[in-house]
Amino acid sequence: MGIGKLRGAHGLSAKVLKAMGLFGGVQGVGILCSVVRVKLVALWLGPAGVALFGIFNSAVEMVRSFSQLGFRSSSVRDIASHSGSASLAGIVAVVRRWGLMLGLFGCVVMLVAAPFLSKSTFGSYDRTLYYMALAVAVFLMAVSASEEAVLQGSGRLRALARASLWGMVGGLAVSAPMYYFLGLESVVPSIIAYVLVTNLALMSRRVKFPGEAMRKGLRETWQAGRHFIMLGIYMTAADVIAQVMSYVFIAWLNQTGGENFVGFYQAGYTMVNRYPALIMSAIAMEYYPRLASVASSPLRIRTFVAHEMRILTVLLTAFVAMFVPLAQLAVRLLYSAEFDVAVPFVTIAMVGVMLRAISYCMSYVILAKGDGPTFLLTESISAVAALGLNIGAFRLWGVSGLGVSYTLWYLLYVVIIAVVYCRRYRLRVPRRLVLAVCVEVVAIAVCVVVAMTAGHLWALVPGVLTAASALYCLRGCLKPRVKI
């Protein structure tokens, strides 16, 4: 292997780690804020409060996904491609205008859907006004999305990280007193307050580009933004289907098992899905624009995907291997002993977390290539499969079965994405990488089996060995080696 190629790989590792360190630190603070917020809700509002947060947040996410047309992610590609050119100011102005228009559209959608959401979820129209109030949050989220896209696409990652940091901390500071003094009535106001603080933090980092103030008509705005809007429409359709399937399951679970079971599910799902996603999203802040910039080069795509997959799976292997033995302790720290019902769900689903990391790296190729129809197809199949697996597993094994369904869900998703990656785009994953990842997944599965059969503390033995091996491998991935 040549010196230049090795130095390039080492430079890429340094770049990835720099971005991961920047946003990993922010996400670390975000996790801490989320832990504190969830802990306060669990202690002061109980399982019913956790359930209401899950229900209302799911509704907001569903409407947000439908109304924003996926422009947050799709517009990053256009902004990044114009970075450093004279046309950057124009595309930034277009993205910001689309943010305002889509925010207003989201408000209308939430106001119109409020009665239906209340009736379908709670069996009455009593919560209609709560849903209508959340229209404010939908608008603010659209405006925030446009500013995030501008900062990420233009390479101002440090400014984006700082804005995100202050938004998280400020949102917690504003929300916490509401939980204590308002009780269950604080759920909706605290969601709005949190989004508002995040929006203000982003606006404080707003960048003005020379020439941005030039006025554009609606026709010009459409023409300039039609590329990312068309891709965003496919992304929106896929996201809406996923959110609807998620909301259908939560509503079904609420009517079948009651609010407490929804609370247990939300607690477990947050731990196995959202917290690991923070690590993945930290890496993707730099990975996605970089991958999109080389979308026409199969060789560079293969290199970037393989490199990202190796680093991400090694990191998650170390994290998950130590998390499995401490799952029960983590649940009690994050929530309370009342949520021990979710411990088997969290434990079993850790295998699915590893599978998710594998598919995550390959799936970004679809977006980088702007292949909207393929993205819609793969995500739709995944969402429908998740709903069916969740309902079936819950009927068979209760809350514990949701861990099985989560793992099977991402096993299926890995297969789907691998077929697209290898057959449609004619790309491949190096055999050595496939073997290494399989070994890591098996090692985590062993930890889970030991935890479920012998007890979580016994899983410390394979967990420590697996984590130590993963960290050693990570050191080897990052250490520069020069061979002539």
N, C-alpha and C positions, 0 to 999 in steps of 0.2 A: 504494500500500500504506500502511496506517495506521501511526501511530507505535506504538500499543500492540502491534500484531502483530509489528512489527520488534523491539521491545524484548523481546517474549516469545520470539522466535526466538533472540535474542542470549542471553537468560537461560538458555534451554534448552541452548545451546552451552556456556555457562559451567558449567552443572550437569554436562553430559556430560564435559567436560574435567576437572572436579574429580574425579569418580569414576574416570575413566580415569587421571588422574595418580596418584591414591591407589593403585589396584590395579595400574596399569601399573608403578609403582615396585616393588611387591611381586612382580609377575610378572617384572620385570627381574632381581631378586635370585633368583627361582625359576629363571629361565633360566640364570643364572650357576651356581647350585648344580647344576642338571641337567647343564649342560655339563661341569662338573668331575667330577660323578659318572659320567657316560657315558665321559668321557675316561679316568678311572681304571679303569673296567671294561674298556675297550678295550685299555689298555696292560697291565694286570696279569692280565686274564682272557682277552683275545683275542676273536675272533669267536664262539667257543663260549660265552663268558660273556655276551656281548651277546644271543646267541640264547636262552640259558636265562632271562635276565631277561625277554625278550619273551614266552617261552612261559609262564612262571609268572605274570607280571603279567597276561597275557591271561586265564589261568584265574581269577585273583582277580577281575578286572573282570567276567568273565562271571557268576560266582556272585554277586558284589555286585549286578549289574544285576538278576538274577533274584530275589534275596532281599529287596532293599530296596523293591521295589514303587514305585520312582520318587518316594518321598515327599520326598526332598531338594528337588526343584524344585517339586513340586505343593504342598507345605505352605507354601512361601514366599507363595503367593497368599493362603492363609487367614490367615497371621500378619499380612501387610501390610494386609489388609482390616480386621483388628481392632486395628491399631496405634492407641494413644491412647484405647482404650475400656476399660471395666471388665472385659470378657471376654478381654482379651489374656492374662492370667495363666493362664486355663483352657486356651486353645488351645496355649500354650507347654508346659504340663504334659502335654497329650495328645501333642504332637509328640515330646517327650522319652521318654515311655513307649513310643510306637511305635518309637523308635530302639532301645531296649533289646530289645523283643520281636523286631523284625526282625533285629537282630544275632544273637540266639540262633538264630533260624531259619536265618540264613546259615551259622552254624557247623555245624549239622546237615547242611545241603545239601553243604557242602564235604567233610565227613567221609564221607558216603555216596558222593559222586561221585569221591573220590580214586582208588580202584582203576581205575575206568573212564578217568579222565583220564590216568593213567600208562600204561595199556595202549594207548590210542588214539594217544597222542603219541609215546611212546618204544618202543612195541612190546613192553613187558614191565611187570611190576608193581614193578620195582625202585625207582621214584620215588614209590610210594604214600605213604610216611611224609612226604615233602616236601610233598605236596599237603595231607595231613592237618594238618600244622603251620600251613599258611596259613589254617586256619579261625580262628585268633586274629586275623589281619589283617582278615578279613571282619567279625568282630564289632566290632573297634575302628573300622572305617570306617563302620559303621552308626551308632554312637554319635557319632562326629565329624560325620556328616551332619546329625543332629538339631540339634547345637549351631550348625553353620554356617547352617542354615535359620532358627534363632531369631535369630541376629545379623543376617542379611541382611534378613529379613522385618520386624524391629523397627527397622530403619534404623541399626543400630550398625555401620556399614561400617568405621569406623576401628578398632574393636576386632577385627573380623573380619580386617582387613588385618594388624594386628600379630600376631595369633595365627598366621595363615598364614605370616608372615615368620619368626617364631621356629621354627615347625614345620619349615620348609624348611632353615634353617640348622642347627638341631639335628639333623635327620635326616641331613644330610650328615656332620656331625661324628661321629655315632655309626657311620654305615655305612662310611666310608672306611677306618678301621683293619681292619674285617672283610675288605674286599677284599684287603688286602695280606697279612694273616696267615693267612686261611683259604682263599684262592684260590676255586676253583669252589664249594667247600662254603659260601661266604659268601652265596650268592645268596638262599636262602630266609630265613636269619636276618636279613639286612640289610633285606629287604622288611618283615619283621615289626617290626624296630627302627625303621624309618623311619615306619611307620604309628603306632607307639606314641608316638613323640616328637611327632608332629603332633597326636595325640589329647590328650596332656598339655598342649600349648600352647593348645588350644581350651578345655580345662577350666579353665585359669588365667584365662580371660576369661568364664567362665560367669556369667550374670546371673540374679539371683533377683528374681522379680516378686511383688509383694504379692498374696497369695491363691493362689499357685501350690501351696502345700503341702497344700491341701484334697484329700483322697483321692478318687479316682474309681474306680469298679468297671470291670470289663472291658466291660460293656454301655455304660456312659457313655463310656468311651474310644473304643469303636467308633462310637457315634453322633456324637460330637464330631469324629472324624477321618474319617468315611466320605466326605466330599466330596473331600478331597485323596487319600484312598486309592483311590477309584474312578478318578480321573484318573491316579493313579500306576500303577494296574494296566495301563492302556493304554500308558503310558510304559514300564513295565517290559517288557511284551511286545515292544514295538518295540526297546527297548535289548537285550534278550536275543537277539532275532533278529539284530541287528547284531553283537553280540559273538560269537554262535555262528558266523555267517558269517565273521567275522574269524579266529576260532580254527580253523575248518575250513580256511581258506586257509593259515594258518601251519602246521597239521599236514600238509596236502598238500604244501606247499613243503618242509617238513622231510624228508618221506619221498621226495620227487621229486628235490630238489636237494641236500639235506643241511643241516647246521647252519650252515655258512658262508653259504649263500644266505639263510637265515632272518636271520642277523645283518646282511647287507647290506640286506635288506628293512626290518628293524626300524630300522636307522640312517637310511635314506632316509625312511621313513614318519614317524619322529620329527621330522625336520627340516621336512618339508612339511606335516605335519598338526598336531602338538602345539605346536610353537613359535608359528606364527601363531594357533593357538587361544588362546594366552595373551593376546594382544591382544584378541581377540574376547570372551573370558570376562571380561576386565577391564571392558569396556564394558557387558557384559550384567549385571553385578552391580547396576547402577543401572537399566539399560534394561528388564529383564524386569519387576520390580515396578511400574515406572512405566507400562509398556504394559498390564499386567494391571489396573491401577486405572482405565483408561479403555476397557476392552474393549467397552463398550456404545456407544461414540461413534465411528462410522466416520470422521468428520472428524479427530478427534484421533489416531486410529490411523494414518491416512494421513500426517498431519504428522510423527508420531514416527518412523514407519518410513522415510519419505523422508529425514528429517534424519539418522537413524542410518546409513542406507545411504551417504549422501554423505560423511559424516565417515570412516566405516570404510573405504570403498573408496579414498578419497584417501590415507589413512594407509598402507594396504597397498600401494598403487601405488608410493609413494615407497620403502617398505621392499623390496618385491620387485624393483623396477627396479635397486636397488643390490646386491641379493643375487645375482641371476643372474650377473653378471660375476665374482663372488667365490665362486661355488658350490664350485669345487674347493678353494679355500683354506679355506673353511668346513668342508668335510668333513674335511680333514686336521687342522684345528685341533680339531674336535670329536671326531674319532676317530683315524685314522691313514691313511697312504698306502695301506694294505691295503684301505681302504674306497673307493678311487677308482672301483670298479665301480658304486657307487651314484650317482656324479655326474650321469650323464645322466638317471637317474630323478628326482633332486632338481630338476634344471634344467627339464625338460619339465613337471613337475608344478606349477611356479609359476603357469602359466596357470590350473590348477585351483584354486589358492589364491584367485585373484581371483573365480572363479565361486562359490567357497564363501562368500565374504564377501557376495555378492549374495543368495544363498539364505538365509544366516544371519539377516539382518534381517527378511525376510518370514516365515520359519518360526516365529519367536517369537509371531506372531499366533495361530497354532493353539493354542499352550499358553495364551496370555493369555485366549483365549476358552473354554478348558477343553474343547476339541473332541477328546476322546480317540480316537474311532474314526478320524477323519481323520488324526490324528498317527500312529496305528498303521499305517494303509494306506500313507501316503507313506514312512515310514521302512522299512517292510518291502520295498517295491518297490526302494528305494535300496540296501538291504543285499544283496538277491539280485542286483541288477544289478552291484554292486561285486565280488561273488565271481566272477560269470561273466566280467566284463571283466578282472579280475586273472589268472585262469587262462588265458584266451585270449591276453592280451597277453604273459604270461610265456612261453607256449609259442612264440609267434611271434618275440619280440624279447628274451627273457631279462629281466634286471633292468631294462634301459632301457625295456622295454615297460610297466613298472609306472607310469612317469610318464605315458604315453599313457592308460592305463586310469584313472588318477586324474583326469585332465582330462576325459575322456569321462564319467566317473561324475558329476562335479559339473555338467557341462553338462546331463546328463539330469535331475539333481536340481533345477537352476534351473527347467527347464521344468515339472517336476511341481509345485513350490511356486508358481510363477507362475500356473498354472492354478487351483490352490486359492485363491490370494490374490485373483485377479481374478474367477473364476467363482463360487466357493462363497460368498465373503464380499463380493463385489461392491465390491472396493476397486481402486484403480489406482495406478500409479507415474507421476509426472509425466514427460512426454515429454522434457523437457530433462534430467532425471536419467537416463533410459534412454540418451539419446544420449551424455551425459558418461561413463557407466559403460562403454558399448561402446567409446568411444575409449580409455579406460584399459586395457581388456582387450586391444585390438588392439596398443596400445603395448607391453604386456608380452609379447605373442606375438612381436612384432618382436625384442625383446631376446633371447628364447629362440631364435628361428631364427638370429640372428646368432651367438649363443654356440655352438649346435650345429654350425654350418657353418663359420664363420671362426675360432672359438676364443673362449673366455670373455673374454679381455682385450679383444677387439674389441667386445664387448657393452658395454664401459664408455661408449662414445660415445652410443648410444641410451639407455643406462641413466641416465647423468647428466642428459641432457636431459629424460627422462621424470620422474625424481625431482624435478628443479627445477620442472618445470611443476606437478607434484602438490602440492608445498609451497606454491607460489604460489596454487594453488586453495584449499588449506587456509586460508591466510591470509585469502582473500576470504570463505570460509565463516564465519570466526570474527570478522571485523571488523564492529563494529556500524555499520549505515548507517541514517540517518533520512531518510525522504522524506515530504514533506507533499503 
